[in-house]
Amino acid sequence: MQFDWTDFYSELATKLLSFKNNRKQLIEKIYAVYTDVGMKVPKLESGDAIIDIDPFTFFGLFNKGITNANRIAIMKSISSIFGVVAKVPENFDGIPVLNNFKATFYGFKEDRKADDIDNIWNLFEAAIRLADNDTEESRAEFSKWYDLVHDQFCIRWNITIGLYWVRPYNYINLDSRNRWYILNADNMPAEVVESIKKKVSKVPYAADYLFINDICNKVLEAGKYNYKNYPELSYSALMISEQVNQGKTATGAKKTSSAEFLRWFKPLIQALRDLDGSATPAEARAKIIENEHLSDEEVNATRGKNKVNKLENELAFARTYLVNAGYIDKSVYGRWILTEAGKSVEMTDELASEIFKNGIVSGQRKQPPKGTAIADDDVDTVHYWIYAPGENSSMWESFYAEGIMAIAWGEIGNLKSFDSKDAMKSKMKEIFKGNVSYKNSAHATWQFANEMKIGDIIFVKKGLHQLVGRGVVTSDYEYDIERDDGYVNIRKVNWTHKGDWTYPGPALIKTLTDITPYTDYVEKINTLFEGDSEGEVEDVLINYPVYTESDFLDEVFMPEEDYLRLVGVLKAKKNIILQGAPGVGKTFAAKRLAYSIMGVKDIDRVMMVQFHQSYSYEDFIMGFRPSSNGFELKKGAFYNFCKKAEIDSDNDYFFIIDEINRGNLSKIFGELFMLIENDKRGIELQLLYSGEKFAVPANVHIIGMMNTADRSLAMLDYALRRRFAFFELKPGFETNGFREYRMSLDNEKFNKLISCVENLNSVIAADESLGEGFCIGHSYFCNLEAEKIDEQCLYSVVEYELIPLLKEYWFDEPIKVKDWSNNLRSTIK
């Protein structure tokens, strides 16, 4: 069910009420949750320990910028520890999330008043009481506490997000997406827009918030729009805003892509025209070979260890993108048919590039690699699925022989004709009757038709304890009404394995399950198939977005000569540390530096970890970890990454370490001190735990990052320091890229603020106790949009990011902090 998260959130909120006067126990349970899931408790106080917490910040633990896998893991532990009966959700449609750096509803102990957290608890209690029983008395109580909390430090629009979380059908979320959405007369009646326009120009007090809430709720109840409640409204706002953003991206794209298969867009269109608009794949390929006068060498060329035919592979990708763009119809199984648009289109290199970029955006998949998620929105990644071919895998032999996977449900027709899971469910109920929800069945059919993609990995199960095969998806969804076995919904698959393997734990009963978020689980299953195939396994080629030096300079505010010098140093030294002031964009630059050297956004060749005081050799290389059978030797992040790079020696790999100076480096690197040197690559040493010989491949580059303004950290170990080159990243206010960005915003207050910061940086650089390494970076001011930038936006940067930094810099010079705080504030008044 799309919005089943609402049941879990509402029940959890009710349970939290019992901790209003027992927050010590609540904090103990929070620590228990994070111990249970094996994660570090996020920073919720200026010290290491949580000393108090409010209920909205508690909800923020799993409603911020973390992976869905981590969200689910945290909620499963919460469900167990807090006794929540509602099902833990796996779908998060319509849920607003917090910025990771502003994830508390209170200021840290130095910045909050004694009653701030108590006030939030009182508002929380009053909000639940009002939602459950709307009376004049409950409204007055709600308004009293809402207005008190409204003026507290760190609140702002988050107050409406918190209310929405705890009672999603009762309180409207007024985050930036929803405000933008409801102020559009296409999405709300014009008179409603007019009545609330001024009330949402700033964070409303209780009277205005309740007015907005009441009037929007009446609109939804009237049923004139597709969204009938606040979760549906929030989800619609998200979808429409994403479409608008993607439209801007497509419109603004000036460069053409160099992805190899784009060359076949025009020949494929022409071949189908020559064949009267319709052909089998083999006929289309033959016509292209004839038209393009391809040599035998070009026709028979292969790629990869499994000798996949290069022409067939690239034509399959070309056809997929032309289908998504509306030029080829795929509704008839086994035939490629030109649409009316395909019959008349003039296919140019520019149009091909635009189709490619738009195809990536619309088909994006975000399975993060092991370690910190590093994928960008336009990077296509692989999903992993557990699949049962018929009852007790009765169809496995047949499907294996045909090179397909298939599911039944032919009675409901072509799965692509349904616009939602609910529509599928309704059709199933209509045809099959019975007192059954069909929730799981509709979820599986929807995923099979709409979410599975070419290149995804399929693991075939039989019963609860057996795996019998593995394969790679090679086609889009197809509806084959001519099949007489009832399995009319199919996808073509390159089956790479067939045999018998013991399933690592009991399998789910469902026909189809996306297991991508469970990275450890996927790793265990992948391990079963290593070295046990009928031939070398070669997955379908993934065409990652092209990324060039020009792209880097467009996105990272760095002079070209600095970029060229940086690339040269990294290639020569193999290991580099990017150091610089807060906000110069070290992490952003590191990832894009890797992309620009590779030439593509290939996330499989880039990995990021973050060092901290508890990070160890066992995490980095290998060590013994508890398991169900006692202890087992677990391989660490860097070890696994090196092994992956070792078998792909023709390509560069990049291991990124954030906060490299926060770890105990001697302890973490161990014997790798020597192996990471550029002239020691490939030399083997015996590892501490396993005794095996290990070498760091020559194609692995290490990019570390450290803040020069972090006074609390010791200097880097000299033995490590001499193995790295150090590159200083400076604020980019004077770069051409930032000047263009500044001009595009065309905002007087923004310009005044930047000028003030540049003057402030001159003072910081001249300060003997600070210096250039403490200057304020440009990234504090990036990613703003001309139509959205306002006084409140700039105020947040100044008040909650820059001034706290100055207080840390000049903790013993309060007059200087006060003067420069006033200077910064005065620029936006």
Buried (B, 14 or more C-beta within 10 A) or exposed (E): BBBBBBBBBBBBBBBBBEBBEEBEEBBEBBEBBBEBBEBEBBBBBEEEEBBBBBBBBBBBBBBBEBBBBBBBBBBBBBBEBBEBEBEBBBBBBBBBBBEEEBBBBBBBEEBBEEEBBBBBBBBBBBBBBBBEEEEEEBBEBBBBBBBBBBEBBBBBBBBBBBBBBBBBBBBBBBBEBBBBBBBEEEBBBEEBBEBBEEBBEEBBBBEBBBBBBEBBBEBBEEEEBEBEBBBBBBBBBBBBBEEEEBEEBEEEBEEBBBBBBBBBBBBBBBBBBBBEBBBEBEBBBBBBBEEBEBEEEEBEBBBBEBEBBBBBBBBBBBBBBBBBBEBBBBEEEEBBBBBEEBEEBEBEBEBBBBBBBBBBBEBBBBBBBEBBBBBBEBBBBBBBBBBBBBEEBEBBEBBBEBEBBBBBBBEBBBBBEBEEBBBBBBBBBEEEEEEEEBBBBBBBBBBBBBBBBBBBBBBBBBBEEBBBBBBBBBBBBBBBEEBEEBBBBBBBBBBBBBEEBEBBEEBEEBBBBBBBBBBEBBEEBEEBBEEEBEEEBBBBBBBBBBBBBEBBBBBBBBBEEBBEEBBEBBEEBBBBBBBBBBBBBBBBBBBBBBBBBBBBBBBBBBBBBBBEEEBBBBBBBBBEEEEEEEEEEBBBBBBBBBEBBBEEEEEBBBBBBBBBBBBBBEEBBBEBBEBBBBEBBEEEBEBBBBEEEBBBBBBBBBBBBBBBBBEEEEEBBEEBEEBBBBBBBBBBBEBEBBEEBBEEBEBEBBBBBBEBBBEBBEEBBEBEEBBBBBBBBBBBBBEBEEEEBBEEBBBEBBBBBBBBBBBEBBEEBEEBBBEBBEBBBEBBE
